């Protein structure tokens, strides 16, 4: 089977690429929600990378905001002085308000006023507003809205909501345009429809587009020229920026004389509207006219302002034709297959695929920013990445099958980690044979009282029990990706970081986790052996240390051994031996504790001056990992050590005594420190005292 796959691997990869291309031509994939979201997100990223642009100075935005209904920012005398402001305090606005807004803007010299509202219901003041709409017919536009409702038989009913009949006097038919915003399938507004019809929205063709968007009407009336946006059903909006690009002016401020006539943030007598397009629209939260856009949420009137600015400057964004999109997809598919099939080095393949993706991203951004062109990205990237990644993984898998066969043979003769290093990092392994220094975590474990057991136990039964013991302990070392260095009688020596390293902290974490696993495994073994007369209860000591040691191939030409040696190894052995003197089962050195304290709970033993060492070593005993809470007494115990080292022996003794009470019963470390505190109180130590404990035995 492997031989067949190797022989036809190029054809398999090429066939998979064609399958991927076929998928990109199906509605099943391209119409899916995930696909549409991915394409939308890639378009949005191009807007954000391009950055924001300056607003069009010819467009002003007057907002009907929350404050427009409450008028809480205005003084009572300011409200009373205006005939219009009291009308705004009513629950339903009188159309005389809009009439007053239109009249004031026109008298201020506004060239065009656009109301982003659909005045569907009849209210008071319609007649007055209608007369002004007729008077300024060539300089004003108002809204109508297309919508879809569900009928009694669950059918879709298309509906066009228009201004009420009282507002549309003869000759004002040309002031009405669609206010709809057309979100993409992911709910984000990126595109606009400028011309449509009820029939087109119903899926019918052959009918004229008799509905025009309000933004086109406003732009054409202001510009005095016909504007022809892209000849597409839906085209992308060239947004200038996020919400606030066109700062809304509260409509109520127009009717406060001091603000209308004032400069600064005022209206300067209406001069700011002179010869401008003024959009009056809903900005209040209660009107729910907020829409997601590539620049975040934005009020509907400001989206209309940004569309109008785009139309006036003829700066719309265009998409690619179906033929150009197809060519782009096939081009990137070919590129991905070429990289995968012609390049032999796996890392170089991955690097070239990543480079191709980066270059494509950059090209799409340049096309968007400088040429106003929106290239499709999801389908081309899909055809570049998926076949390319498949090719890399497929060829890598074939190589791994061969490696597995070779490794299974090697592992019969050497440790699994050594076999892995030979296969995956031959250069490093060859270098290590001649010896090199590197940071390694070493674990020693030893059975307590084993010498006495050999004198009295049956040899066959003892060997059988040892094999059961080694099976569990070595299994835990290998499970934690450690290297079984050697058996020294009943002792086990293991290392992490000798043949390969996952980082100093990770190596140390795995070694400590192995120590915890050995503790738990031995407890289960002893429980199982308790009912067997030919099995004895075993106790072990474990020492874990991290340091720079020598890794190399050592021995006689007839018997070589890949091993580790040096002071870091010796200290691990000394820690294991010291577990007997401190009546604990696991001791770790200071470097291991520092690398793993975020994952495990340690109890400080103290600064230990090992025989033959030039300086004391901080030693810790392992309590548990952080899946278990730290015992309540631990903080008192560590406070005691702190006070002890600061020569506050009476305070330290109180902490140790309190910790011992909470532990319940005798505790060797607490008792030891209490004795040392008493001795230091009786005979204060010299000035150069460090608080360390001299360990006489090796």
Beta strands, then each sheet from edge to edge (+ up, - down):
strand 1: 59-64
strand 2: 112-116
strand 3: 140-150
strand 4: 156-161
strand 5: 176-178
strand 6: 191-192
strand 7: 195-196
strand 8: 211-212
strand 9: 235-236
strand 10: 248-250
strand 11: 277-282
strand 12: 290-293
strand 13: 296-299
strand 14: 318-319
strand 15: 373-374
strand 16: 436-447
strand 17: 483-488
strand 18: 491-496
strand 19: 540-556
strand 20: 559-565
strand 21: 586-589
strand 22: 600-610
strand 23: 617-625
strand 24: 693-695
sheet 1: 4+ 3- 2- 11- 1- 10-
sheet 2: 4+ 3- 5-
sheet 3: 6+ 9-
sheet 4: 7+ 8-
sheet 5: 12+ 13-
sheet 6: 14+ 15+
sheet 7: 17+ 18- 16+ 19- 20+
sheet 8: 17+ 18- 16+ 19- 21- 23+ 22- 24-
end
